[in-house]
Amino acid sequence: MNETFDFLTNTIGDLVDFDVENMTPETGLLELNLDSLDYVSLQLAIRKKYRVEIKFDDFTSGQITTIGEFCEYIESRMVTA
């Protein structure tokens, strides 16, 4: 999860005003104040780096709530992709 976590936190850090050093796997996505455009930017960055499609519904349904869960989601998609 380290590489995925680092990529994800750095990408989020570029999008929002939240110190990357303060992000942990337990950090809630709601704490980051991501808006819909930020999620689209994340989707594009993840697709480009990992060739993984992210479903926005997985976020809105509450299935993914923390950075750690987001990393696990990406890594599980990489295995099956």
C-alpha positions in Angstrom: 0.0 0.0 0.0 3.0 2.4 0.5 3.4 3.3 -3.2 -0.3 3.7 -3.7 -0.7 5.6 -0.5 2.2 8.0 -1.4 0.8 8.5 -4.9 -2.7 9.1 -3.6 -1.7 11.5 -0.8 0.5 13.5 -3.1 -2.2 13.8 -5.7 -4.8 14.8 -3.2 -2.3 17.3 -1.7 -1.9 18.9 -5.1 -5.7 19.3 -5.3 -6.7 20.5 -1.9 -5.4 22.6 1.0 -4.5 19.7 3.3 -0.9 18.9 4.4 0.3 15.6 3.0 2.3 15.0 6.2 -1.0 14.9 8.1 -2.6 12.3 5.9 -2.8 8.8 7.3 -4.6 5.7 6.1 -7.3 6.5 8.7 -7.8 10.0 7.3 -11.4 10.4 6.2 -12.1 11.5 2.7 -14.7 13.9 4.1 -12.0 15.6 6.1 -10.1 16.5 2.9 -13.1 18.5 1.5 -12.8 17.0 -1.9 -15.4 18.3 -4.4 -16.7 16.5 -7.5 -14.0 18.0 -9.7 -11.3 16.8 -7.4 -12.7 13.3 -7.6 -12.7 13.5 -11.4 -9.0 14.6 -11.3 -8.2 11.7 -9.0 -10.0 9.3 -11.4 -8.0 10.6 -14.3 -4.7 10.4 -12.4 -5.4 6.9 -11.2 -6.4 5.7 -14.6 -3.3 7.2 -16.1 -0.9 5.7 -13.6 -2.5 2.4 -12.7 -4.9 1.8 -15.6 -7.7 1.3 -13.1 -11.2 2.6 -13.5 -12.7 4.3 -10.4 -16.5 4.2 -10.0 -17.8 7.5 -8.5 -20.8 5.6 -7.0 -18.4 3.7 -4.7 -17.6 7.0 -3.0 -21.2 8.3 -2.8 -22.5 5.0 -1.5 -20.1 5.3 1.5 -18.2 2.2 0.5 -14.9 4.1 0.5 -14.5 6.5 3.4 -10.8 6.7 4.2 -7.5 7.1 2.4 -6.6 3.5 3.4 -9.8 2.1 2.0 -9.2 4.1 -1.2 -5.7 2.5 -1.5 -7.2 -0.9 -1.0 -9.8 -0.2 -3.6 -7.2 0.8 -6.1 -5.0 -2.2 -5.4 -7.8 -4.7 -5.6 -8.7 -3.3 -9.0 -5.1 -3.6 -10.2 -5.1 -7.3 -9.3 -8.2 -8.0 -11.3 -7.7 -5.6 -14.1 
